[in-house]
Every structure is written in structure tokens, then in C-alpha cells.
Amino acid sequence: MSAAIFRSVAKQSRSSAWARSARFASTAAKQQTLKERLAELIPQELEQVKAVRAEHGKKSFGPVLVDQLYGGMRGLPALIWDGSVLDADEGIRFRGKTITECQELLPKAPGGSEPLPEGLFWLLVTGEIPTQEQVDALSKDWAARAAIPEFVEELLDRCPPTLHPMSQFSLAVTALNHDSTFAKAYSQGISKKEYWGPVFEDCMDLIAKLPNIAGRIYRNVYGQGKVPAIDATKDYSWNLANVLGFAEKSDFVELLRLYITIHSDHEGGNVSAHTGKLVGSALSDPFLAFGASLNGLAGPLHGLANQEVLLWLRKMQSKIGVDASDETVKEYVWSTLKGGQVVPGYGHAVLRKTDPRYSAQREFALKHLPEDPLFKLVGQVYNIVPGVLLEAGKAKNPWPNVDAHSGVLLTYYGLDQMNFYTVLFGVSRAFGVAAQLIWDRALGAPLERPKSYSTAHIKKMFDGKN
Ligand SMILES: CC(C)(COP(=O)(O)OP(=O)(O)OC[C@H]1O[C@@H](n2cnc3c(N)ncnc32)[C@H](O)[C@@H]1OP(=O)(O)O)[C@@H](O)C(=O)NCCC(=O)NCCS
């Protein structure tokens, strides 16, 4: 984008921001809200995308191999998402910032050392580090939006406790579409240019309501009594911990802050992020889009792996005992592979090194629970599994991913109901999917519609041609 375009865009956005800010005149002394800042950024970004497409739109991004059509589209360049980018060796960066940088730069709770997910959301949406005041305002805004409709409460109360928490989660989120601001605005004929506003409101509502949904599922399924009220003086993670009954454990609240931050987003192509984007592209509202994301996250090769890891570790302990030798653990890993199963928590479709989300959780464990036997077992497994996977010769990445560690930390603090773990992943993933939905509608992302081919077509195209 040329300097001249940048200057004119900046000028334009300044004047339109001035016009928009007129209705916030009474709060002029206050810092900008997320929505106000976003309204300033959108025109600049629209111009940038226009300029990139004008200059590079007809350039090839590399060949498409027939193997990629059959191989789950691995490595196929197909999507745009500025919120986070995943490097195979280095891992995730949120708007260019590593997990460690986010831990350093994002605002914290009083006395805390982990980033507040409110700040991470601001970063994902704007690319900027918010002030403490802006983050506090988000906590308050989400607390004010947190109540869920009575019929959604009843819906959850009627679910049998045997229905997996993720199915209940998806059901409740989908039902929130009843009150979608976007769906209503669309039915009233809103202009395309205005889509992002009601989508923003829905996304804020979505994130805000998740603790009440997660808390209700947890308490219903595991018989933990009534969900306590959201406390508007506390941050999002404290409230999430509180509805689960763990707010008194301040280290657990800190864990949740880290947990939500690192699970929020993992670029655009993973199943949950891409599903949200895809469904959103049909102009389904954010509740419908994120409900679909959750159904993808509930798969054992994706988010359910955090539950699977703990089940696998527990099964191993019951089979070979708690203090098994490296040799016995190795044999157990081999027996998993020979049984035609995957070793949960290991491997990745993009990563080729240890996932920094695993390392961040390991750092947390070293600080807070270095002597925990299950943590030690995770460390022992880490020393053994990559060697076995390499020897087996199939997995392209033998290293652990985020799910190899999360369950151990939750269990340590007493949250040992493994089939609830993916719900916490889901709460976190809403932050990334929501940020992406807002930007997709702001930039006018079109309906997704890739082309599929039949095997007969492929044969006809290439048979006899070298
Ligand atoms: C994440 C995952 C689905 C990525 O799949 P992928 O991109 O197809 O991975 P690869 O290209 O390395 O797979 C090549 C082969 O190695 C196998 N493989 C990959 N990871 C494996 C693991 N952890 N244990 C056993 N086998 C594994 C695959 O199943 C595949 O086997 P196949 O050729 O018989 O189908 C895969 O690594 C996996 O199943 N891991 C365990 C589940 C998990 O932890 N998921 C959470 C991811 S964040």
C-alpha cells in the first residue's frame, strides 16, 4: 500500500471516527472502547485489502497437488486471518506476538502474573495491546452481558447427565441464536457495510455468556449445586472459575487466564476456527457459527484430545502401575500404536516442534506443582513418546501438542472430570472464532465455496499425461 493511500486512509478514518465519536462525547475523557477502536481500524483495513488484491490478486500462491485434495487439504493456502499465524517450528503468534510476549505485555489481574484473556481478545481484534483500563472495561462489559435466557437454562437442565458436556455446550450456544442482534438486523434489511456492528454485539454476548453455560453444564452433570451469580467487580477468568466452584484457588484462576489465552486461536485452518469461518460465511449468526465450531472441537483428533490424554494416562497407570519404568512405559506406547490407536496429545497437522502451548503449561506446572506425580508422568511420557513415534515412522511430528498437558493441570486443582475439559477449550476458542467473525463481516468476506472433484475427473485430467 502506498504512503499516499495510507495517509488518505488515515485521514478518512480520523474524520469518520470523529463523526462516530460524537455520540460518545459525554465520555470523551475516557479511553476508547473496543468497538470504537475497531470502527477506526476497519476503513484502514478495507483499503489495505483492496490495495493488496489490486497489486497481487492475480499472482499464483503455488501449485495445488492432487495429494492435497485427498489429504485433508494439508498445507493448501486457502484462507486469510490476521489474528494469529502458526509457524511449523516456532508455534503460534497472536498478532505477531509469541505466547511469552503476550505473558509479558498483556495486562494482568491485581497480584497476578498471567495475561488476562480480555487483553488477548483486544489484541486479536485490533492488533494492539490494550491499557489496564480498557481491559477492566471489557471485564465489566462481559459481566453485564453474562446472563443466559431462562429457556437455555431449562434446556440444559433437561439434558441427561449422560449427554456429553460438549453436546450440551453446542446445544446451548446454538440456542442463543434466538436473541441474535445480527439475525434480527439482517431480517430487517441491514446494509452489508453495517454487518460487523451487530456481529460484534453478538460476539461480545457470546463470549460473555459462556461462563454461565459452562458452569451450568458442570454443576448439572457432576451434581455441584446452583451456579453462583457473575461478579461484575471481577475478571472473566475469576468468574469462570467461580461458576465451576474453584474461585477460591487463586492459582487455578491464574491457570484459567493462561489456559484461555493459549487455547484462544491457532490460525484459521484448524477444524474449529475454520468451521466457524465457513458457517459464518453463509451469514449464519455468531451463535450458529460458533455452535458448529464446538461440534468440530468435540472430535478426538481436535479438542477432545485433552480428555483423551488423561484417559490414556489413567489407563496406562491402571495397567502398568504408578511408578513404571521407562521401558514399561515404552512398551505401553507401542501397544497403543499396535492397537491401531493414536497417542493422544502428540503430533500436529502443522507444527513440527514441541508446541509452545505445551511448554507454557509446563512452565506453569514447574512453578506451581513440580512434585505432582501426574506432572512427573507427563514428563516421563515426553521423554519416551517422540522416540517411539519416530521409530514407528508415520507421524510427521512426534512432539507434544497443547492437549498433552492441560488435563494434568486441571486435575491437580481438583477439576478431574475429564469429559468436561473440552468445554474449557471451547470457552477459550470462542475468543479466536469471534475475533475472526467480526473481521470477516467487516471486510465483506464472501460465502466460502471451494470446488470439489471426483476421482474419475482426476483420472481423466491426468491419466496418460506426465
Ligand atoms: C493431530 C493429528 C490429527 C494430525 O494428523 P495429521 O496431520 O494427519 O498427522 P500426520 O501427517 O503426521 O499423520 C501421518 C500418520 O501418522 C499418524 N499419527 C500422527 N500422529 C500420531 C499420534 N500421535 N499417534 C499415532 N499415530 C499418529 C497418523 O494417524 C497418520 O497415520 P495414517 O497414515 O495411518 O493415517 C495427529 O497427529 C493425531 O491424531 N494426534 C493425536 C490426537 C491429538 O493429539 N490431537 C490434538 C491435536 S492439537
The ligand as an SDF file (V2000), in Angstrom:
LIG
                    3D

 48 50  0  0  0  0  0  0  0  0999 V2000
   -3.1460  -34.0880   15.2670 C   0  0  0  0  0  0  0  0  0  0  0  0
   -3.2160  -35.1470   14.1930 C   0  0  0  0  0  0  0  0  0  0  0  0
   -4.6790  -35.4600   13.9010 C   0  0  0  0  0  0  0  0  0  0  0  0
   -2.5690  -34.5970   12.9260 C   0  0  0  0  0  0  0  0  0  0  0  0
   -2.8430  -35.5070   11.8990 O   0  0  0  0  0  0  0  0  0  0  0  0
   -2.0200  -35.4930   10.5370 P   0  0  0  0  0  0  0  0  0  0  0  0
   -1.8050  -34.0930   10.0750 O   0  0  0  0  0  0  0  0  0  0  0  0
   -2.7240  -36.4020    9.6170 O   0  0  0  0  0  0  0  0  0  0  0  0
   -0.6200  -36.0800   11.0150 O   0  0  0  0  0  0  0  0  0  0  0  0
    0.4880  -36.8080   10.1590 P   0  0  0  0  0  0  0  0  0  0  0  0
    0.5430  -36.2850    8.7620 O   0  0  0  0  0  0  0  0  0  0  0  0
    1.7160  -36.7600   10.9620 O   0  0  0  0  0  0  0  0  0  0  0  0
   -0.0970  -38.3030   10.1000 O   0  0  0  0  0  0  0  0  0  0  0  0
    0.5860  -39.3100    9.3950 C   0  0  0  0  0  0  0  0  0  0  0  0
    0.2800  -40.6400   10.0500 C   0  0  0  0  0  0  0  0  0  0  0  0
    0.8310  -40.6340   11.3680 O   0  0  0  0  0  0  0  0  0  0  0  0
   -0.1890  -40.9580   12.2910 C   0  0  0  0  0  0  0  0  0  0  0  0
   -0.0110  -40.1850   13.5270 N   0  0  0  0  0  0  0  0  0  0  0  0
    0.0760  -38.8450   13.6620 C   0  0  0  0  0  0  0  0  0  0  0  0
    0.1160  -38.5240   14.9630 N   0  0  0  0  0  0  0  0  0  0  0  0
    0.0360  -39.6750   15.6510 C   0  0  0  0  0  0  0  0  0  0  0  0
   -0.0120  -39.9930   17.0290 C   0  0  0  0  0  0  0  0  0  0  0  0
    0.0020  -39.0690   17.9620 N   0  0  0  0  0  0  0  0  0  0  0  0
   -0.0960  -41.3040   17.3820 N   0  0  0  0  0  0  0  0  0  0  0  0
   -0.1320  -42.2660   16.4460 C   0  0  0  0  0  0  0  0  0  0  0  0
   -0.1220  -42.0230   15.1250 N   0  0  0  0  0  0  0  0  0  0  0  0
   -0.0400  -40.7430   14.7380 C   0  0  0  0  0  0  0  0  0  0  0  0
   -1.4760  -40.5090   11.6240 C   0  0  0  0  0  0  0  0  0  0  0  0
   -2.6060  -41.1450   12.2110 O   0  0  0  0  0  0  0  0  0  0  0  0
   -1.2230  -40.8980   10.1960 C   0  0  0  0  0  0  0  0  0  0  0  0
   -1.4440  -42.2820   10.0950 O   0  0  0  0  0  0  0  0  0  0  0  0
   -2.0940  -42.9250    8.7540 P   0  0  0  0  0  0  0  0  0  0  0  0
   -1.1130  -42.6280    7.6650 O   0  0  0  0  0  0  0  0  0  0  0  0
   -2.2310  -44.3580    9.0960 O   0  0  0  0  0  0  0  0  0  0  0  0
   -3.4050  -42.2310    8.5480 O   0  0  0  0  0  0  0  0  0  0  0  0
   -2.4560  -36.4190   14.6410 C   0  0  0  0  0  0  0  0  0  0  0  0
   -1.1270  -36.1030   14.9400 O   0  0  0  0  0  0  0  0  0  0  0  0
   -3.1220  -37.1170   15.8200 C   0  0  0  0  0  0  0  0  0  0  0  0
   -4.0350  -37.9060   15.6120 O   0  0  0  0  0  0  0  0  0  0  0  0
   -2.6510  -36.8360   17.0820 N   0  0  0  0  0  0  0  0  0  0  0  0
   -3.2920  -37.3920   18.2510 C   0  0  0  0  0  0  0  0  0  0  0  0
   -4.5560  -36.6310   18.5810 C   0  0  0  0  0  0  0  0  0  0  0  0
   -4.2410  -35.2610   19.1150 C   0  0  0  0  0  0  0  0  0  0  0  0
   -3.4040  -35.0790   19.9800 O   0  0  0  0  0  0  0  0  0  0  0  0
   -4.9600  -34.2550   18.6030 N   0  0  0  0  0  0  0  0  0  0  0  0
   -4.8280  -32.8950   19.0530 C   0  0  0  0  0  0  0  0  0  0  0  0
   -4.1420  -32.0610   18.0370 C   0  0  0  0  0  0  0  0  0  0  0  0
   -3.8330  -30.4450   18.6340 S   0  0  0  0  0  0  0  0  0  0  0  0
  1  2  1  0
  2  3  1  0
  2  4  1  0
  2 36  1  0
  4  5  1  0
  5  6  1  0
  6  7  2  0
  6  8  1  0
  6  9  1  0
  9 10  1  0
 10 11  2  0
 10 12  1  0
 10 13  1  0
 13 14  1  0
 14 15  1  0
 15 16  1  0
 15 30  1  0
 16 17  1  0
 17 18  1  0
 17 28  1  0
 18 19  1  0
 18 27  1  0
 19 20  2  0
 20 21  1  0
 21 22  1  0
 21 27  2  0
 22 23  1  0
 22 24  2  0
 24 25  1  0
 25 26  2  0
 26 27  1  0
 28 29  1  0
 28 30  1  0
 30 31  1  0
 31 32  1  0
 32 33  2  0
 32 34  1  0
 32 35  1  0
 36 37  1  0
 36 38  1  0
 38 39  2  0
 38 40  1  0
 40 41  1  0
 41 42  1  0
 42 43  1  0
 43 44  2  0
 43 45  1  0
 45 46  1  0
 46 47  1  0
 47 48  1  0
M  END
$$$$
